[in-house]
Amino acid sequence: MSSMEIPDAELLQTYVAGDDEAFAELVRRHKDRLWAVALRTMRSPEVAADALQEALISASRRARQYRGDAAVLTWLHRIVINACLDRLRRNKLRATQPLPESLDGEPALVAADDPEREAALVEMRHEVIGAMRQLNADQRAALVLIDMEGYSVDEAAGILGCAPGTIKSRCARGRARLAPLLAHLRLP
C-alpha cells in the first residue's frame, strides 16, 4: 500500500509508534490547506509561517493525545487555528503586512486579456482583506473556517473548541461588520 493510500489516522498512529516519516507524510499531504488557514487567519505570510511551524511542532508533540473524535485534518486545523489565535493574542497583533494578491498564496487567476477586470478584482481583493483586518481574531477565524474553507458550523466549533452557537454568533457579527464596509463592491 502506498503512503497516499494509508488513512491519516493510521499515519498518526504509525508516527506515535516511532516512525517520523509518517508525520512528515501527514504534513506533505495537508500542508497547502494548513498554510491557507494560517495565512487567512494571520494576514501576514511571515507571521503565518511562524504560527504554522509552532502548530506543527505542537501537533507532533501532542500526537499521542489524538483521540480520533474528529478527522486528523480537522484536528490539525484546530491546532493551527489555536496557534494563530494564541500568537495574535500574545502579540496583540492588529496591523500587519497585506496578504499576497491571492488569499491562498497562489497567483490570482484572471484573464490576461481583460486588464480592466483584473485591476478591479485586485482592488476588490485589497478591500476585502482590509475589511477582514477590522474583525477581531475570533470572528476572523470563524469566517475563515466557514466561508473560506467550507467547514460546517459543527466542524468549525470542534476546531475552535467552542459551541456551535458561538460560531454562528461570531460569523453573524463578523458578517454584520463586513457588510457596510463591503456593500459598495460589485464583481465587474
N, C-alpha and C positions, 0 to 999 in steps of 0.2 A: 504494500500500500504506500503510495507516495505521500509526502508530508502535506500536500494540499487536500488529500482525502481524509486525513485524520481530523476528527472533530476538535474544536477549540478546547472543550473541557478535558478531553484526553491529552491534548498537548500540555495543558496546565498541570495535569496530574503527573505527566512524564517529567516536567520541569521540577515539580516538588520532589520527585523521586531522585533527582540529581542530574538530569540531562539539560544543561544550559542551552543547548541548541533548540530545544523545544520552545523556550520562552522567546528566543530570537526569531523563530518561525512565527509565533503569535504576533510579534511586533511587525515583522515584514508583512504579514497578512493584513493587518489593520492600521498600519501607520498613516495611510492617507486620510482615513476617516478621523483618527485620533488627532492628527495635525489640524484638520479642518475645524474640529470642535475647539481645540486650544486657540487657534488663530481667531476664530469668530468671537470667542469669549474674551480674549485678552486684547485684541485690536492692534497689537504690535508684534511683528514677526519675531523680534529678539526676545521679548518677554514671553511670548507663546512658546518659543523653543525651550526656554528655561523651565517654564511650567510643565511642559510635556516631558522633559527629561526628569524632573522631580517626580512626576506622576508614574513614569515607567520604573523608576527606582523603587518607589513606594509599592507599586504592583508586584514587582519581583520579590520584595521583602514580605508582602502580605499574601503571597500566593497560597500559603498553607491555610489561610483563613477563608478562602473561597469556598462557599457552602453549596453552590450550584442552584441557588434560589432563582437566579437570572442567568441569561446567556453570558458567556465570558466577555463578549464585546460590550454588552450593557454594563457589566462590572468594570471593565476598563474605562468606558466612557464616564462612569461615576467617579472613578479615581482621577481622571483628567479634569473633569469639571471641578471637583473638590480642590485639586491642586491649584487650578486657576483662581477659584474664589478665595482660597487661603492667601495666595500671592496678592490678589487685589486688596484684600482686607489688610494684610500685613503692611503693604507698601502704601496703602491709601491712594492707589493709582487711579487717577481720573483723566488726566490729559496725557495722551501718548501720541506716537507717530501714527500717521494714517496707514490703513491697510493697503496692500498692493491693489492694482486695478481690478482684480477679481477677488472675491471673498474667500475662495478656496486656494489661492496661491497659483492658480493656473492662469495663463493668458486669457483675456476676455475673447469670447468668440463672437465677433461681429463681422458682417460682410464688409470686406475692404473696399468694395465699390460704392459704398454709401457713407462718405465721411461725415455728413451732417447727422445721420442717425448714430454713428459711432461716437461723435462728440457729445450728443445728447445723452447717450447711455453712460458715458464716462462721467458726465456731470451729475446724472441721476444717482449713479453709484456712490459718488462722493457725498451727496446729500443724505442718502440713506445711512451711510457709515457715520456721518456727523450726527444724525439723529439718534442712532443707536448708542453713541457715546454719552448721550444725555440720560440714558436709563441707568438705574443702579445695577450693580453686578448681578443680583438675584433675578431681576426682571430680564436682563440681557441673556443670562444663562438659560432661563426657561424658554424664551423666544427662540434662541439658537436651537435648542433641542426640539421644540415643537414645530416651528415654522421653517427652519432651515434644514434640520436633519431628519425631520419626518417622524419623530417618535410620538407614540400615543401619550396621553396625559399620564396614564398609569406608569408607563415606562420612564417618562421624564421624572415622575415623582420618585421612582426607585433609584434613578441615577443621582438625583439631588438630595435624596434622603429626607423627603418631606411628604406631606399628604397631597393627594391629587387635587383637593380643593385649593391648596396653597399654590400649586402650579397654575390652576385656572385663574386664580386671583392675580398672580404675578403676570401672566400673559395678558389678561384683560387690562390691568393697569399699564403695562408696557405698551400695548397697542393703543390705549387711550392717549398716552403721552406722545406716541409717534404720529397718530392721525393728524393733529393740527400742524405738525412740523412737516408732514409729507403730503398734505392734501393737494397742494399745487402741482404735484408730479403726475404726469401722464406719459405713457410709453409712446415715443414718436412713431 
